[in-house]
Amino acid sequence: MKKAAVFCSHGLGDGLIFLIISYNLYRNGYAVDTYHPSLFELQRWFDYTNLKKEPNEDQIEEVLSQYDLIIINSDFRKINKEIKKKAFEKFKSKTFDLHPTTCKGRGKPIGCKRFDFQKTINENLIEFCEKILKLKNVIKDNGIKIPKDLTHRKFLNRVIIHPTSNDPQKNWP
């Protein structure tokens, strides 16, 4: 079985969105490890992938060497830049670099998939899976499954709001 690594940028929402790629890789026969600084805490919600913390700098090359496919959602953090650098230095033929933030019109599209500003990030990720990765069995889903031990609407008057984001344009007043 082929192995794939998906490295998400640090935002929780970004990680959940990039699980669309992880899920579609899984649906197409890959064993998938998804790397993110905090998603590992939701492991029981995503049984098809191993959610892992990013490797330490001295482990990057060893970790990358285990995979047939490497997908990186680039961001500004040092560890993310090091992962991208090592991946392209040592494993260029199996590495893809994605920059969905260019969808916001902050510059021209860059990376291995030129994101279309007129489409959502989800639509662009599906297109990446179909046209660049050539996956056959692709859907717009991240494979989330609610754990069976949770009770639906257990707290009828509870609402959870996460009003902040790394991007001030996405913050709620």
C-alpha distance (Angstrom), angle and dihedral (degrees) to the residues before:
residue distance angle dihedral
M1 . . .
K2 3.80 . .
K3 3.79 118.1 .
A4 3.81 125.6 -140.0
A5 3.79 133.1 -170.4
V6 3.79 121.3 -155.8
F7 3.81 115.0 -166.9
C8 3.80 111.7 -162.7
S9 3.77 127.5 -159.8
H10 3.80 114.1 -107.4
G11 3.81 101.4 -95.5
L12 3.80 116.5 102.9
G13 3.81 91.6 -136.2
D14 3.81 90.8 48.2
G15 3.78 89.6 52.2
L16 3.80 92.8 49.8
I17 3.80 90.7 49.1
F18 3.81 93.0 48.0
L19 3.79 88.8 54.3
I20 3.83 83.1 77.4
I21 3.81 86.5 73.4
S22 3.80 92.6 44.1
Y23 3.81 91.7 50.1
N24 3.78 93.8 48.0
L25 3.80 91.4 48.4
Y26 3.81 88.3 52.0
R27 3.82 91.0 48.4
N28 3.80 87.4 54.4
G29 3.79 96.9 52.9
Y30 3.80 105.1 -86.8
A31 3.78 127.1 132.3
V32 3.81 100.3 -133.9
D33 3.79 133.5 -156.1
T34 3.81 114.6 -170.1
Y35 3.80 117.5 -158.8
H36 3.80 122.3 -154.1
P37 3.82 134.8 141.4
S38 3.83 95.0 -115.1
L39 3.82 112.3 4.3
F40 3.80 90.6 93.3
E41 3.81 86.1 80.2
L42 3.82 87.9 68.6
Q43 3.81 94.9 52.6
R44 3.80 94.8 125.4
W45 3.84 89.6 57.8
F46 3.83 91.7 57.8
D47 3.80 110.2 44.5
Y48 3.82 96.4 166.9
T49 3.82 96.7 65.9
N50 3.78 137.0 43.3
L51 3.79 107.4 -120.3
K52 3.78 108.2 -149.5
K53 3.77 139.7 175.2
E54 3.78 114.5 -112.1
P55 3.80 115.4 -89.4
N56 3.79 122.4 -104.0
E57 3.80 114.7 -101.0
D58 3.80 92.5 -102.7
Q59 3.84 90.7 53.9
I60 3.81 99.2 48.5
E61 3.80 99.8 96.0
E62 3.80 93.6 44.5
V63 3.82 91.4 48.9
L64 3.82 94.0 47.1
S65 3.80 92.2 49.5
Q66 3.82 90.1 65.8
Y67 3.82 94.6 67.1
D68 3.80 137.5 81.2
L69 3.81 90.9 -159.6
I70 3.83 131.1 29.0
I71 3.81 123.0 -168.4
I72 3.79 119.8 -175.3
N73 3.79 127.1 -168.6
S74 3.79 97.7 -155.5
D75 3.77 121.7 -137.2
F76 3.81 137.4 160.5
R77 3.83 99.6 -92.9
K78 3.79 119.4 114.9
I79 3.83 94.5 -125.4
N80 3.80 91.8 50.7
K81 3.81 91.1 50.3
E82 3.82 90.7 49.4
I83 3.80 92.1 50.0
K84 3.79 90.5 50.3
K85 3.81 92.6 46.0
K86 3.83 94.1 50.2
A87 3.80 92.3 43.1
F88 3.80 92.8 54.7
E89 3.81 93.8 41.0
K90 3.81 96.5 50.1
F91 3.82 107.3 16.3
K92 3.81 106.4 27.2
S93 3.81 96.5 142.1
K94 3.80 92.4 60.5
T95 3.82 100.0 36.0
F96 3.80 128.8 98.2
D97 3.80 124.1 -173.4
L98 3.82 118.7 -157.2
H99 3.81 128.1 -166.2
P100 3.80 108.8 -174.1
T101 3.81 93.1 165.8
T102 3.78 87.8 77.6
C103 3.81 84.7 72.3
K104 3.79 86.6 79.0
G105 3.80 90.1 66.4
R106 3.81 94.1 -110.4
G107 3.76 91.8 136.2
K108 3.75 142.0 -29.2
P109 3.79 117.3 -49.6
I110 3.82 113.1 -88.0
G111 3.79 137.6 177.1
C112 3.79 133.3 52.7
K113 3.81 92.0 -49.9
R114 3.78 116.6 42.6
F115 3.81 101.4 -140.0
D116 3.79 114.7 -136.2
F117 3.82 110.5 -126.3
Q118 3.81 90.2 -148.9
K119 3.81 93.2 59.7
T120 3.79 131.0 67.1
I121 3.79 120.1 -106.1
N122 3.81 88.1 -109.5
E123 3.81 91.4 54.6
N124 3.80 90.5 48.0
L125 3.83 91.2 50.2
I126 3.81 91.1 50.8
E127 3.80 89.6 49.8
F128 3.83 89.6 49.7
C129 3.81 90.3 52.3
E130 3.80 93.1 48.4
K131 3.80 104.0 36.7
I132 3.80 104.8 29.5
L133 3.80 104.1 26.4
K134 3.84 90.2 34.1
L135 3.80 92.9 -139.4
K136 3.81 113.1 171.0
N137 3.78 103.0 -160.9
V138 3.84 103.6 54.6
I139 3.81 129.8 157.6
K140 3.81 135.2 167.0
D141 3.80 96.2 -110.0
N142 3.80 135.0 105.5
G143 3.82 95.0 -149.3
I144 3.79 97.1 -115.9
K145 3.82 114.7 170.1
I146 3.77 122.3 -171.5
P147 3.82 109.6 -126.7
K148 3.81 112.0 -108.6
D149 3.80 94.0 -127.6
L150 3.82 92.6 65.7
T151 3.80 120.6 93.9
H152 3.80 117.0 -134.2
R153 3.83 111.2 -122.2
K154 3.80 92.3 -3.5
F155 3.82 89.3 153.7
L156 3.79 104.2 39.6
N157 3.81 95.4 -173.4
R158 3.79 98.3 44.3
V159 3.78 120.6 108.7
I160 3.78 125.2 177.5
I161 3.79 118.8 -153.3
H162 3.78 124.3 -177.2
P163 3.82 100.0 -168.1
T164 3.79 100.9 173.6
S165 3.77 135.6 75.5
N166 3.77 137.6 173.4
D167 3.80 86.1 -108.6
P168 3.83 111.8 67.9
Q169 3.81 89.5 -151.0
K170 3.80 88.7 64.4
N171 3.83 96.3 49.1
W172 3.76 119.4 107.7
P173 3.82 117.7 -127.2
